[in-house]
Amino acid sequence: MSVNRQEASSKVRASAASLAANRPNITHQANGDEQRYASANYAMNFTKGLEHNHDTGLIENPEDFESFRTAIDEGYIDPFTTSVSPSPDKARAWEAPTAGVVYDLQGPDPQAVTMAPAPALGSMELAYEMAEVYELALLRDVPLTELNDATANTSVLDAITRLNAIDYSITGDQGRPRINVAGALTPQTLFRGSSPGVEVGPYLSQFMLIGNDQPSDTGVAHGKIQYGALQIDQRVPIAASQDYLTDWNTWLQAQNGEKLRDNSALFDPSGDRRFITFPRDLATYVHDDALYEAYLNACLILLSMETPFDPGFAKLSGQGQLFLNSLDINANLSIERHPRQAAGFALYGGPHILTLVTEVATRALKAVRYQKFNNHLRLRPEALAARIHQASDIETAFPSVGTHFSDLSSAISSTVTEITTANGGSALLPMAFQEGSPMHPSYGAGHATVAGACITILKAFFDTNCIFVRRDDSGVDKDIFARFDPDDVAVEYTPDATGENLVDATGNAYLTLEGELNKLAANISIGRNMAGVHYFADYYDSLRMGEEIAIGILEEQALCYPTDPFVLSVPTFDGDVYRIGNR
């Protein structure tokens, strides 16, 4: 490497470091519940894996939590084994509690991004999102196709009635806004998330159902994605139609960190698979996924469809562009156009996008671990439901909590009544997973932060104005994401009643690429809520933090292109457009 190249490379690295250093300084803020309820054995914090009291469900010894908090703040691995006192029955490890203290050489530092305080105990926002988690559990075996305004499903309609009756605005006047049309939830907007396009068409993103053209199987309705010489099947194992942790003793075992997962009992003994048809199926998907796999799959689908890239750099990839050379003008002033002879691959092409859409995931996970452990330490929904279940005993034993847990229960009384009726008198949250939540705090959500980062990369590289259409390609119908053509027909897919096949519909509203990517992020994130392990705020704020991380990485990458301009337009989850470029 020449000296000049060394100097130029050093300047690029220095520019990236300067860009990172000059980002606004941020302050990490929690909601204060940790300090506010410290005297009530930290009733509003994540304590899973410590020893819990049989009567209240709170930890036995507040000193256990305090040593746990000290180990987190010091940032070393060994104290979690040598200094923290776990439950005697603990068999599950706390997951990466020190990840947020490491440094990174690309994108924002894990501690240079943050999330707003989570909804606090006593707020109507917390009450509302706890009601949502309960309602999702009640709807776990209702087809996702019923989440539309034409539904007559009484379970869906009753859930909407209960949620709309809660004294809490979903229009954005308080907290995190939900997608809504007329100031109240409808079947079409229920549990849809909050980003442009998620309320259009089927609940489930097309990217969680369709496949791509195979050497021996054309079209997308087979639901298989070509992965080199291998295939990815979009069908998931069928989980047993059973909920967990609804009895007190089993719930207590889970809080003490016992290993309760048993795959031989979790899944249907037939071993059959189906397309994601019910919320329970979506919960199954996000139970064992590789975090970024849904976005890698989406990228493979889009590349196979030859979906147009962002117009800012599409010509650099050689993607269907013609090249005009002014020297080719001949004597009679006719102009020759030639196919472009340089195409994208390691740069501006498939491998560039495929690697970057996964590369951002690790940065997202480090940043969200700092929020989870070091900043918020928010308790999981399964623990908050237990506070409602044992409200009287807790409030008697710990007067410092006032009547907040009873008040929370009263604020969502119709939903709590529905849950207790279904549970034989218990207000515990029915969980989709035998072990309940993972061994790390609720806020932020790892799945949602990774979703925000990976989807932002896809929105940066592809033309998000494309729509999902059926196009006649030399007498053969092809379903693709493409720029609008008047002859194209809008198309969408949903599973049939059995989940064994995909059925198509045409002529409905056009599904945009932006909307389906936003929907994919919401499906994965809220799929965790469907399992009972997260709240709405976990999705909402984590998604946006992941977006910020990806944008930071792209800004630094844009410094690395000294010749052709590398310019991208990124539609954000709030509907704005963020421009990135080195010119």
N, C-alpha and C positions, 0 to 999 in steps of 0.2 A: 504493500500500500504506500502510495506516494505521500510525501510530507504535506502537500497541498490537500490531499484527500483526508489525511489525519486531522488537519486543522479544520476543514469544512465539517467533518463528522463531529468534532468537538464542539463546534459552534451550534450545530443542530441540537446536540445533547444539552448544551447550556441554555439554548432557547426554550427547550421543553421544560427544563428545570425552572427557568424564569417564569414561564407561563404558569406552572404549578404553584410557584411561590407567590405569585401575584393574584391568585384567586382570592376572593374575599375570605377574611378570617371568620370563622363561625364559632358559635357557643353551643355546647351540648346542654340541653335542658330536659329534665324529666318532669313528671306531673306532681311530684311531691308526696305521692302516696307512701313511698318507702319510709320517709321520716314521719309522716302524719300518723301512720298506723304501726310504728315500731313497737309501741307499748302493747299492741294487740298481737304480739308474736309475728309481726310483719305479714299481716293478713292479706295484703294486696300485692305481694311479691311472689315471684317464682321460687318455690322451695322443693321442687321434686327431687327426690334422692336423699333428702334429710329425713329424720324420724318425725312422724306425725302422730298427733294425739287422736286416740280412737273416738273420743266424744265430740270434739270440735272440728277435727280435720285440719287444724293448724299445727305448726311444728311444736314439738314438745319443749325445745329449749331455744330461746332467741339467740343464745350465744352460738349455736350451730350456724344460723344464718349469718351472723356477724363475721365468723371465721371464713365462711364461704365468700362473703363480700370482700374481705381483706385479701383473700387469695386471688380474686378477680382483679382487684385494683393493682396488686403487685405484679401480676402478669407472668408468673412462673408456673410450670406444669406440676412440679413435684408437690407443692403445698396442698393441692387438691387430694393427694393421697396421704400426706404426712401431717397436715395441720387441720384439715376439715374433718368434722365428725359426721360421716354418713349414717343413714339408717342401717341397723345391723342386717337387714334383709336386702340391702341395695345390691343389685347385680348388673345394672346398666350404668355405663359411664357417661359423665357429662361431656357434651360434644363440643370440642374446640373452644373452650372458654377463654383462651388467650390469643385467638386469631387476630383480634383487633389491634394488638400492640405491635404487630410487625410492620415493616415498611415495604413499599413497592416502588419499582422503577418506571412504571407506566401508569398514567391516569392519576386521578386524585388520590392523595394519601387516604388510607382507611378512616382516619379521623378528621379529614378535611371536608367530609360530607356529614349531614346529620338529618334527624327527623324531629318533627314537632313533638311536644309532650303527648303521650297517649291519653285518651279520655280517662278522667279521674273518677274515683268512687264518689257518688253524689251527683254526677252530671247526667243529664238526660241522654247525652250522646252514648255514654257507656250502657245505659239501660237499653237503648234502641239496638245497639249492635249485639248485645247479649240476646235480645229477643230474636234477632236475625239468625244467630247461631242455633238457638232452640228450634226455630221454624225450619231451618235447613235440615235438622235432624229428623223432624216430623215428615219431611217431604223426601227423605232419602230413597224411597222406593217408588216415587211417582215419575213417570217418563219425562225426560227433559223437553220432549216435544210438546208437553202441555204448558210450557212457559211461553204462551203467546195469547194475544187478545181474543182469539177465537175459542179459547178453552172453555169447557163446561165442567172441568174437574173441580169438585167441591173442596178437596184438600187445598188446592192452590188458591181458590177464591177465599176460603176461610182464613188462610194464612195472611193474605193481603188485607182482609178486613181487620184482623187483629193488629197488624203492623200499622195500618193507616189510622187506627184508633189511638195509638200511642202519642202522647203530647210532645211531639218532637218534629221539627221541620226537616225535611229532606231536600229542601230547595237550595241549600247552600248558606242559609242564614246562620246556621250553627254547624260546626264541625266539618266533616268531609261530605261533599254533595254526592248523592246517588244520581244516576241517569234517571230523569223523569220528564214527563211530557206536560202534565197538567197540575203539578204540585202534589200529586199523590202517586203511589206505586200502582202499576197495572200489571197484569200477567206478562206483558211484553217487556216490562222494565225491571221485574223482580229479580234480584240477585245478579244483575247484569254488569256490575262494576260502574266505572265512571270515566269514560273516554269516548271520543268521537267514533260513531259507527257501531258500538257494541249493542245498541238497542235495535239494530236492523236485522231482520231475517231470523234464522234459527238461533237458539241459545248457544249451541256449540259451534265453535269455529270450524270452518271447512278443513283447516289444517289438522284437526284431530280425527278426521274421518277418511278423507280421500287419499288415494295413492298417486302413482304416476305411471306413465307408459312403461311396460315391461317388454323384454324381447319376445315373450310368448303370450303376453296378456296386455292388450291395449286398453286405453281409457284410464279413468281414475276410480270407478265405482268398486273395483276389487279391494281397495283399501290397502294395497301393498306398495311400499316405497322401495325403489331400487337403491341399494347401498353398495356400490361397486358390483361385485358378482353375487352379493347377498341380498336378502329382502328383509324389510321391516314390516311386520303385520300390525295394523292399527287396532286390531281386536285385543281386548284385555281379558284376563281370567275372570270368571264369574265368582264374586264373593258370596258367601252364604248370607241370606237375608236375615241378619241378626245384628243386634246392637250390643255394646259392651259397657262395662263400668257403671251399670245402673243399680247395682246393689252396693251398700256401704263398705262391706269388707273387701270386695274386689277393688273398689275405688281406692281404698286405703292402701292396698297392696301396690297398686300402680304408683301412688304418690311416694311410697317408700322406695321406689325404684326397682321393684321385682321384675323379672323377665316373664311376661305373660303372653307373648306372641307365640302362636302355634299355627303354622301354615296348614297343617293337616285338618284343622277345624275351621280355618278362616275362609277357605275356598270351597266351592261346590265340588263334591267328590267326583262328579262326571269329568272334570278336567276341561270342560267346554270353555270356549271364548266367545265374546260377542263385541260388536262395536259399542262404544260408550253410549248407553241408552238411558241410564238412571244416574242420579247424583251419586249413588253408591259406586257405580262404575268409575266415575270421575275421581272419587276418593281412592279407589283402588289404583288408578293410574298414578296419582301423586304420592302414593305410599312408598313406592320403590323406584321411582324414575331417577334417571341420572342427572336431574336438575335441568340441564340444558338440552335434553334430547328432543323435546317438542319443537324447539326453535331450529335445531339442526335438521330435523325432519322437514319443517316448513321450508328451510333453505333448499334442501334437496328437491322438494316438489317444485319450487319456483324456478330453480335452475333448469330442471327437466322440461318445464313449460316454455323456456326461453323468455321468461317474463322480462320486460324492458327494465334496464337499470335506471338509476337516477339520471335525468337528462344532463346534469352537470358534468358527468364523466363517462356517459355511455359510449361516446366515440372512442375513448381510450381503450375500451374493451374490444373494439371491433364488432360490436353487437349490431349487425344488420345495417351498418352505416355505409354510405358511399363517400369516396374521397374526391374532392375537386382540386386539381392542381392548375394554377393559373398559367403554367408553362405549356399546358396541353391545348391552349387555344390556337386553332390552326388559321389558315389564311382566310377562310370564309366565316370566321368568328363562331363556329360551332364549338361546343364545350364537351369534352370527354369526361365521363365519370367512371371511376374504377372502384371495385370492391376494396375495402381496406385490407392491407396485407400484414398488419400487426394486430394481434388479438390478445385479450386478457387471459391470464392463467395465474402464475404466481403473483402477478400484479393486475388489479382491476378485473379479475375473473373469478371463476368458481372456487379454486383453492384459497384465494385471498379472502373471500367472504366466509367460506366454511370454517376456516381456522379462526377468524376474528369473532364470529358469532359465538364460538365456544370460549375463546380466550378471555372475554370480559367476565365470564362467570366467576372465576376465582377471585377477581378484584371485588366483585359484588359481595361474595361470601365473606371476605375479610371485613369489609365495611359494615355489613349488617351484623356481624358477630360483635363488633364494638358497641353497636346500638343495643343489641340484645343483652349482653352481659354487663358491660361497663356503664351504660347510661340508664336504661329503662328497667331492666329486670322485671318485666311485666308478667303477671301470672297468666296461665293458660285458661281458656274458657271452661275446661273441665273442673278447674279449681274454683273459679268464680261461681259456677253452678252449685258446687258444694257449700259455698258460703251462703247462698240463697237457701239451700236445703237445711242448713244448720243455723240459720240466722238467729233464732231465739237463744240457742245455747251459747253462740259466740257473743252476742250482745249482752248476755247476762254475765258471762265470764270476763269480758273485756269491755267495760263501759265506755272506753275511749273511742270505740267505733260508733257510738251513738246508736241510731236506728237505721244506719245507711243500708245495711243488707236487707232489712225488712222493707225499707222504702223502695229499694231497687225492685224487689219482688212485687210490691204493690203497683209500681209504675208499669209493669208488663204483666199484670195479673192474669189477663186472658190467656196469654201464651204459657205462663207458668201452670195455670190450671190444666191446659191441654197436655202439657208434658207430664204432670203428676198423674193425670188420668191414664195416659198411655203407659206410665212407669209403675202403676200400682201404688201411687202415693208418694213417689220419690221425685224430687226436683233435680236430681243429678242429670247431667247431660248425656244422652245416649251417644256413645262413640262408635265410629266405624272401625276403629282399630282396637284390638284386644289390649294393647299396652297403653292406649290413650295417646297422649302427645309425646313428642320427642323429649330428649333430655337437655333442652335449652329453652330459654324464655320465649315469649310469644312475639314480642315487638322489637325490631322489625321481623318480617317473614323472609326466610332465605329464598323460598320459591319465588316470592313476589319480587324481591330485589334482583334475582337472576333473570326473571321474566322481563323486568324493566330494562335491564342492560342488554340482553340478547335481542329483544324485539326492537330496541332503538337501533342496533346495528343493521337489522333487516330493513327497517324503515329508511335508514340512511343510504343503503346500497340500491334498493329497488324503487321503482317509480310507484309510489303509493296511490297515485290517481288511477291505477289500473283497476279494472272491474272483472268479476268472475263471470265468464260468458261461455256460451256454446257457439262455436264458429265452424262454418263449413270450410274444410280444408281439402279442396279437390275432391269433393263428393263424400268426404269422411268427416263426421262430427267430432270436434275436439273441444274439451272443456279446459279452458285456460284463463289465467289472469292476463289481461291485455288492455291496451288503450282502446277507448270507445270506437266502435265502428257501427254505423246504423243498421247493418245487416246482422249484427250479433244479437243473441237472445240471452237474457239473464238466466242463470241456472244456480241451483243450490241443492245440497244433499242432506238427508237425515236418515237415521237408521229406521228400519221397519219395526213392527211391534215386537218381533222376536229378538231384534238386534243382530240377526244373522246376516242381513243384507243392507245395502244402502239403496235408498230410493231417491230419485231426482224429481225436482219440480222446476218448471221454467215459467218465465213471464212475470215473476214477482219483482220486487225492488232489487236493483243492482247491489250486489255485495262488493264493496270496495276493498282493495288490498289493505288500506290503512285500517278500515273497520275490522277486517278479519284478523289482522295482526293484533290490534288492540283487544279484540275478543279472545284471542288465544292467550294473551297475558292474563286477562281476567279469568278465563276458564281454569287455568292452572292454579292461579292464586286463590280464587274463591273455591276451587275444588278442595283446598285444604280446610276452608271453613265448613264445607259440606261434611268433611270427616270429623269436625268438631275441634280442630286443633288451633284455629286462628279466628280473629275478629276482622270486621271490615276495615278498620283503621290500619291493621297490619298489611292488608293488600294495598290500600290507597297510598300511604306514605312510602312504603318500601318500593313500590313500582316507580315512583318518581325519583327516589334516591338512586335506583338502578339506572334510570335514564340519565341522571346527572353524571354518573360514573362513566357510562359509555360515551357521552358527549365529550367528557374530558379526555378520554383515550383518543377519540377521533381528532380532537383539536391538536393533540400532540403529534399524532400520526401525520396530519396535514403538513407539518413542518418538514417532513422527511422527503418531499417530492420537489427536487430543485428545478425540474424542467417543465413537464406538462402540469397545468394547474389541476389540483385535486379539490373539487368543490362539491359539497353535498348539501341537500336540504332535508332537514329532519322534522317531520310533524311530531309535536310533543303529545304527551298523554292529556294535556290540558287544551289542545286544539291550536296552539301557536305553531309557528315554523321557525326552527333554529337553523341558521346558515353557518356552515363550516367550510373553510377553504384557505388556501395559501396564496391567493391572489386577491 
